[in-house]
Amino acid sequence: MDTRAYRHELSPQRFAEISRQIQDPGLTLSQRAALRLKLFLEEEEIIRVEGERIPAYRTILSFPDIYAPGEREALQAGHYVHEQGRVCNISSDWQGVLTGGLLRRRGKGNADMDLCIDSVIAYADRYDLEGLSHAVRYGARTYLEALQAFRILHFCLWASNVYHNTVGRFDQYMYPFFQADLDAGRLSTEEALSLTEEFFLSFNRDSDLYTGMQQGDNGQSLMLGGCDENGRCAVNALTEICLTASLNNRKIDPKINLRVDKNTPLSLYERCTELTKQGLGFPQYANDDVVIPALLQWGYSPEDARNYTVAACWEFIVPGTGMDIPNIGAVSLAQVVRDVAMANLRLCPNFEALLDCVRKELFARADALEASLKPLFMEPAPYQSVLMSDYTHDVSLGAKYNNYGIHGTGFACAVDQLSAIREFVYEEKSISAEDLCAAMENGFANAAALKHLLQTGGPKLGRDDACNALADWLLDAFADSWKNRKNERGGLFRPGTGSAMYYLWHATTLGATADGRDAGDMLPANFSPSLLLTDAGPLSVISAMARPGMGKVCNGGPLTLEMHDTVFKNQEGISKVARLVKSFIDLGGHQLQLNAVSRETLLDAQEHPEQHKNLIVRVWGWSGHFIQLDKGYQDQIIRRNSYSM
């Protein structure tokens, strides 16, 4: 049954009528948001598929916004608007709402939140499922009811106009329902797997309609494993079921993340490598031994730090209590180093003086970026507020944690530039400051030999140990530039090594650099080695990227490695990859994601997309179908180094 055939647009008359109701100038934005959700859910058609246990399909393609024409621009004038100016990229209190239901939250917040509760309950009732109605009202009693209730609650989040709605620590908050069913004989492990597979498939029903930079960038990230609030290992039977369900489904949603530490057994890495083998680009690994101490240092309570999950991509957030904006801005570290070199290299008598200039410029960029981020405009989100641990006020105004995350992009390019300058200009004196700056200014025109030397003979992070100390210095300087700053909501700034889409955006305006990179050429995604690094092995790379100072820049930002798909051809290869991942974590690496790719296949997919409709790749912090990506993203993935073992 193709349920997409039920999708439709509202008639022009109905669209106009609803617009008038929602955009009533006598209503506050919060009242409009609640009314919009109510009307959206009332207009939704209820689709029932015989034999299907997880309900809800979106049937309305587009729906009126809460702003009248020109009103959004007027309200946002003079403010900093993050993305769409809406709540996004946070994790709800799924444990609390699935256990206690919505009615216990009614009357604790404002009237708009109560209207949202009533609207969601009314929508759930239209499915005529007694267990679902009970679970949404009072809390789930079984694993099936919990899955059904989650689907409805999560579906309504999208309908409420918030986005990048994450799944959180699924194997933790769902485990009590699962285990109770097993103990009571209501459910077998095989039946639980079947239910989980069907539930996971539901994430792919409407995802093409959800907000994102590209198809697949929808924020449906799910976390497994890790520890409990007391620090004990929390991997359980449901963890394995989730990995198996994702392996069997082979869909891009939900995107699997796994929390690990130095005690994680090799067998779990091997199981996850089976998933990587399928080419889905996940699981993404996060190291508790690095992340939890970092969150504690930033003021998160021990129980909250141990309960962390990820936002849409890889930024670390806390379910239910965090209104962090983990991707509010970015600093191009590669641009900082280039600008400083162009302005000061001829003047600095030694390399230490140049580093002082880089450090000062990092602080100057931080000053400018911090000043640009206020006053913040954030649209009210009454329904998202209902789903938070403190459901007494609108979460758009803040929560327990209100920190801002700052990306640091082009890290490897920055380190490689500094390393080349130190070696060739200051130590060997084989390249003059004048010649290097002139070559960068002119995009290496008439300087082919110099460019070749920098590209192939210059030190590169991931291969040359000489780069490591500079990598540590740059991480510390970047962290220091944001230390002790407070945002207007009382939160702090969390620097990180992620790039999001900035690895393409920043590259387009970045001139030729001292590592031999051409003007406008691509940067690596996140915390990855330069695309110019073509002669290093994966062990060398993971050793270089597991830096001891990652706890200071722990907003998130994974090392991304492309493994040639032939590596996974047998059990020996899978075991080697699993040991590589474990080695990275044991060395202190904080985050890792792997792609199983073939450059030949990717090139063929560009030429013959109709033959590769199911080809999935990891982009920056999410997985998507390769043929649906913009060519810039496709080309960057093709350019990445593919490792063998």
Secondary structure, 3 states (H helix, E strand, C coil): CCHHHHCECCCHHHHHHHHHHHCCCCCCHHHHHHHHHHHHHHHCCCCCCCCCCCCCCCCECCCCCCCCCCHHHHHHCCCEECCCCCCECCCCCHHHHHHHCCHHHCCCCCHHHHHHHHHHHHHHHCCCCHHHHHHHHHCCCCHHHHHHHHHHHHHHHHHCCCECCCCEEHHHHCHHHHHHHHHHCCCCHHHHHHHHHHHHHHCCCCHHHCCCCCCCCCCCEEEEECECCCCCECCCHHHHHHHHHHHHHCCCCCEEEEEECCCCCHHHHHHHHHHHHCCCCCCEEEEHHHHHHHHHHCCCCHHHHCCCEECCCCCEECCCCECCEEEEEEEEHHHHHHHHHHHHCCCCCCHHHHHHHHHHHHHHHHHHHHHHCCCEECCCCHHHHHCCCCCCCCHHHCCCECCEEEEEECHHHHHHHHHHHHHHHHHCCCCCHHHHHHHHHCCCCCCHHHHHHHHHHCCCCCCCHHHHHHHHHHHHHHHHHHCCCECCCCCEEEEECCCCCHHHHHHHCCCCCCCCCCCCCCCCCCCCCCCCCCCCCHHHHHHHHCCCCHHHHECCCCEEEEEEHHHHCCHHHHHHHHHHHHHHHHCCCCEEEEEEECHHHHHHHHHCHHHCCCCEEECCCCEEEHHHCCHHHHHHHHHCCEECC
